[in-house]
Amino acid sequence: MVLRTFGWSFAITAIGLAFAAWQWGWEAFGIVLILSILEISLSFDNAVVNAGILKKMNAYWQRIFLTVGVLIAVFGMRLVFPVAIVAISAKVGPIEAVQLALDEPEQYEALVTDAHPAIAAFGGMFLLMIFLDFIFEDRDIKWLAWLERPLAKLGKIDMLSVCIALIALLVSAMTFATHAHTSSGYADKSATVLLAGVAGLITYLIVGGLSGYFEDKLEEEEEREHEEEEKAKAEGKQVSAVGLAGKAAFFLFLYLEVLDASFSFDGVIGAFAITNHIFWMALGLGIGAMYVRSLTVYLVRQGTLDDYVYLEHGAHYAIGALAVILLVTIEHEISEIITGLIGVVLIAWSFASSVMRNRRLAAEETEEKALASD
């Protein structure tokens, strides 16, 4: 099971590290390895959240997530994205941006630093909406019940998460963005942060809305098909499945890709603290992205989220923390180690809570059986 799920990740790791050592030497080998570990540590919460969405898809779309999705993640976010933000910021073509990254890495890093306020606002708003929609939803299973119960009651207010997100954006624009960290010091980036933040919010609403719509349609269609199949069995007939599931799965896949893109912002930006070499960065982060995707599929196939029910809660709290951190980094520099540790601590805490819950339920079940036998 492990080899089948992580086989491609192991293979890509071996090929990528060997290529880095052969093409650029042992320094590149070490940096690519460090970047891979950085990406995995920063994106573990991404895998847990993705698993909650991916388990709704069939095996075919899970394979698409691991193949086509990886191409989008690696070449889109880990290679094209750093080039694109430099091209847009410097108002140059993509080819010139690549040449700038290779020939003048210091200037390239400066341009990425200047683009960080917009990146942080876009990614921060997208991730903040994911967190808010999660904590305002009334759930049967609650991890931090003292906090989640009142928030679930507040969640009955229409558009509350959007209002809070917009307030957070306005506060960020009026505080952090007025002294945004740039390559030449501090500058007022209020308008840029507002525009990028609104774009992140709109992206979430469009993609999440389409995903939710088709997911609801899928559930309705599955219920209808189940009724028709039961009727057909009674009549000795067979009913062929319709293709609406493909539309639902496609928009869930699209949602996953945008979600992965938002999660990868901190990894891409953090990578510049280690190297300015665009191809080392793409290779290291790409290897890490492979493991995150394999881990996502592993969590789904093992039913880990069903066994450890608080994991999804911990991951969403980590998302909320990451969203806040991204907004704060508009002005203040925060170490990627802190960012990664916060996510790891929250997920480890939720895992431990899940284990204790399972033990408590098992003990109660054993006690009930003992009483019943007496």
N, C-alpha and C positions, 0 to 999 in steps of 0.2 A: 504493500500500500504506500509506504513512504517513498520507495524508489520510483514507483509509477507516478506519484504526484510531484516529486521533487527532481525527477530524472533530468528534465530539460534544464532546470536551474543548476544542477551539478555540472552538466555538460557545458552550459554557457559560461559558468565560472571558470572551468578548466581552460576552455578555449580563450576566453577574454584575458585571463591572467597570463597565459602563455604568449598571447599576441602582444600584450603590453610589454612583457619582458623582452621579447624578440625585437619589437619595433623601436622601443624607447629605452630599454634597460631596466635594471632592478629598482631604480627610483620610481619609475612609472608603475612597476609591479606593486610596490608597497603602497603608493598613493591610491591606486585603483582598489586595492584590497581594503584600505581604510574607508574609502568612499562607499564601498559596498556595505560595510558594517554600519556606517553612519545612516545610510538609507533604510536599512532593515530596522535599526533601533528607533528611528524617527517615525516609521510607517507601520509599526506593529498594530497600533490602534486602527489604522486604515484597513488592515486585513480583517480585523474583527467586525468592523462596520460593513465592509464589503461582503463578508460571509452572510450577514443577515439579509442582504439583498440577493446574493447569488443563489442562496438555497431555494429561492422561488423559481429559479430557472431550471430547465432540464439539462441533461448531460451534454447535448449539442451546444447550447449557449454557454455552458461552462467551458467547453473546449474553445469556443470563439473568444471568450474572455482571456484564455491563456495563450492564444495565438495572435489573432488580429489585435486584441486589446493590448498585448505586450508591444506589438509594433507601434501602436499609437502612443503608449506610455514611454517607451524607450526613445523612439525617434522624434515623437512630438514634444513631450515635456522635457526630456533629458538632453536633447540635441537641438531641435528646432526652436524651442522656447527661449533658451538663453540667447540664441542668435537673433530671434525676432524682437526681443525687448531692447536689445542693443540697436538693431536696425531702426526701430521706431523712435527710440530716444535720440539717436544721433542723426536721424533722417537720412539714412544711407540704405543702399540695397543689401539684400541678404548675403550676396557674394562678398561685398565690401566688408560686411560685419564679420564674416568668417576670416577674411584676411586680417582684419583688425585683431581678432582673437588670437591668431597665430603669430602675427608679426609685432603687435603692440599690446601685450596682455595687460599691462598696467592701465592703459587708457580704456581697454575693454572692461576691466573690473570697475573703473570709475563710472563708466556709463551704466553698468548694471546697478551700482550703488545708487545712482541718480534715479533709476527706474523703480527702486525698491518701495517707495511710498505707495505708488500705484499698485504694485504687485501685492503688497501687504493689505491694502484696503480691499482689493477685489477678493483675494483668498480669505481674508478675515471675515468679510461679510457673508460669503458663501458658507463657510464652516460655522459661523455663529448661527445662521438660520437652521442648519442641520441640528445643532445642539438645542436651540430654543424649541423647535418643533417636537423634539424628543421629550424634553422635560415637561412640556405643557400638555402632553398626551396622557390620558388616564389609562394606566396599565394594571393588569391583574397582579403582576409580580413587581414589587417595589423593592429597591435596594436600600436607599436612604429614605425610609418611609416618612420620617419627621420633616423632610424637605420636599419629597415628591408628592405627598398628599395635598398640601396647600397649593403647590404649583399646578397640579392637575385641575384643581377647582378654578384657579385663575385662567387656565387654558381654555375654559368655556367661552371666554370673551373673544369675539371675532377679531382676527387680524392682530392679536396681541403680540405675537412673535415679530411680525413685520414692524410694528410700532417701536418695539424695544430695539430692534436691529437699527432702525433709522435714528433713534435717539443715540445709540452707541456710535453710529457713524458721525452724527453732528458733533458729539462731544470730542471724538477723535480729531475731526477736522478743525475744531476750535482750540484744541490743546496740543496734541502731538504734532499735527500737521503744520502748525504755525512755526515750529522749530524742527522741521524734518531733517533727518541726517542725510547729507549728500557728500559727494566726493570732495567738494570745496568748502565744507563746513556745514552750517545750518541755513535753511531757507524756508520761506513760506510756501507750502505745497497744499494749501487748503482746497483750492479748486480742483487740483488733480486728485486728491484723496476722495473728495465728494463724488466726482465723476466716476472714478474707478469703483468706489463702494456701491454706488447705485447700479453700476453695470454688473457687479457681483450679485447683488440682490435680484436684479431682473433675470440673470442667468439661472439662479436657483429656482425662482418662481416658474420660469418657462419649462426648464428641464424636469424639475420635480413635479410640476403640474401635469405635464404630458405623461410622465412615468406613472403617477398615481391614477390618472384617467384610464390608461390602458391596463393597468393592474386591476382596477375595478371591473373593467370590461372582461378581462381574462377570467376573473372569479365568476362573473355572471355566465360567461360562456361555458365554463367548466361545470357549473350547476346544471345548465340546460343540457349539455352533452350527457351528463350522468343520468338525468331523467330520461333522455331519449334512448340511452343504452339499456337502462332497466326495462323500458317499454319494448325495445327491440328483442331483448332476451326472452321476454314473455311471449313474443310473437315468433321467435325463432329467426330473427333477422339480425343484420349487423349494420352499424351506423359508422360512416367514415368521419374522422375528425376534421374540423375546419381549420383554417390557417390563422385565426385571430391571435393565437398564442404567439405567433412569430412577431406580430406588431407589438404586443405587450413586452415580450422579451427584448425586442430591439430598443424600446425606449428605456427599459430598465438598464440595458447595456450602455446606452447613451448617458444615463444618469451616473452609472458607475464610472465611466470615463471622465466625466466632469468632476466627480468627487475625487478621483485619483489625482486629477490635475491640481485641484486645490490642496490636497494633502502634500503634493510634491513641491509646493512652493518653498517650504522651509528647507527641504533637502537640497534643492537647486541653489538657493541663496546661501545656505550653510556651506555648500561645497566650495564657494569662492574663498572661504576662510582657509581652505586647505590647498587649493590649486587654482591657477588661472587658465590652465590648459584645457581647452574646450573638449578635446577628444578623450582625455583622461577622465574628465568629469562625466561625459556621456557614458563611457564604458563602465566606470565604477557605479554610478547611479543606476544604470541599466541592469547590471547584475543584481543589485539590491532589489530593483523593481520585480525581477523574475521571482525572487524568493517571497516577496510580499504576495504576489499572485498565487504562487504555489501554496503558500500558507493559507490563503483565503479558501482555495479549493479543498485543502486538507481539513480545515475547520468544518466545512459544509459536509463532506463525505463521512467524517467521523461523528457528526452530530454533536460536536463540542458545545455549541451554543445552547443546545437542548439540555445537555448534562450540567453545564455551568451557566446558570440562567442570569447571573449578574455581570457576565463578561461584556455583554452589549451595553449595559449601563456604564461600566467603567470606561469603555471606549468612547462613548458619547461625552462623558465628562472630560475625557482627555481632549476631545475635539473642541469643547468649549474653552478649555485652558489654552489650546493652540490658537484659537481665534483671538482671544484676548492678547496673547503674546504677539501675534502678528500685528495687531493694531498698535501695541506699545512700541514695537520695533520701528515704527514710522519715525520716532524721535530717538529712542534709546536702543543701544546695542545689547542684545541678550545672547548669551552663549548657547550654542546648539546642544551642549551637554545638559544644560538646565531644561531646555525644551524636551529633550528625549527622556530625561529622568522623570519629569512630571507625568508623561504618558505611561511610562513603565510602572511607576508607583501606583497610579490609579488603576491600571489593569491588573497588577499583581494583587492589589487590595480587593478588587471585585472578584478575582479568582479565588482568593482565600475565603472570602465571604460565601462564595458558591459552594466550596468544599465543606465549610462548616454547616451550611444549610442542608446539604446532602446527608451529612453524618447525622444531623438532628432528625431529619425525616426518617432515615433508616432506623435510628434508635427508637423513634416513636412507633414505627411499623412493627419492629421486633417486640416492643412492649405490648402492643395491641394483640399480636399473635399469642404471646404468652398468656395474657389475660383471657383470651378466647379459648385457649386449650384447657385452662383451669375451670 
